[in-house]
Amino acid sequence: MSELVTAIDHLAAEDPSELPRGRLAEQLVELHWQMARLQAQIARRTSVRPPGGNEYN
């Protein structure tokens, strides 16, 4: 999660109008993937299973 915070802070400190579009796109893609990884971690840690541990079919 610290990687996500660092990426957000880094983007917040920059003026997007001063960045080359390619660099801005790279940063946004990296932020997207960090957010996706965080969502996956949260899903794994907070998954709710039905009684008995059976999956829903």
C-alpha positions in Angstrom: 0.0 0.0 0.0 2.9 2.3 0.6 3.7 2.1 -3.1 0.3 3.4 -4.0 0.6 6.3 -1.5 4.0 7.2 -3.0 2.6 7.1 -6.5 -0.3 9.3 -5.6 1.9 11.8 -3.8 4.3 11.9 -6.7 1.5 12.6 -9.2 -0.1 15.2 -6.9 3.2 17.1 -6.6 3.6 17.4 -10.4 1.8 19.8 -12.7 0.4 17.5 -15.4 0.6 20.3 -18.0 4.4 20.3 -17.6 4.8 16.6 -18.2 5.3 15.0 -21.7 2.1 13.1 -22.5 4.0 9.8 -22.8 5.4 10.2 -19.2 2.0 11.1 -17.9 0.4 8.1 -19.6 3.1 5.8 -18.0 2.4 7.2 -14.6 -1.3 6.8 -14.9 -0.9 3.2 -16.1 1.5 2.4 -13.2 -1.0 4.0 -10.7 -3.8 1.9 -12.3 -1.9 -1.3 -11.8 -0.9 -0.4 -8.2 -4.6 0.3 -7.4 -5.6 -3.1 -9.0 -3.0 -4.9 -6.9 -4.3 -3.2 -3.8 -7.9 -4.1 -4.6 -6.8 -7.7 -5.1 -5.1 -7.7 -1.7 -8.1 -6.2 0.0 -10.4 -8.8 -1.7 -8.2 -11.7 -0.5 -8.1 -10.3 3.1 -11.8 -9.6 3.4 -13.3 -12.4 1.4 -16.5 -13.7 2.9 -17.2 -17.4 2.5 -20.5 -19.1 3.1 -20.9 -21.3 6.1 -19.1 -24.6 5.6 -16.6 -23.0 3.2 -18.5 -24.0 0.1 -18.4 -21.9 -3.0 -21.5 -20.5 -4.5 -22.5 -22.5 -7.7 
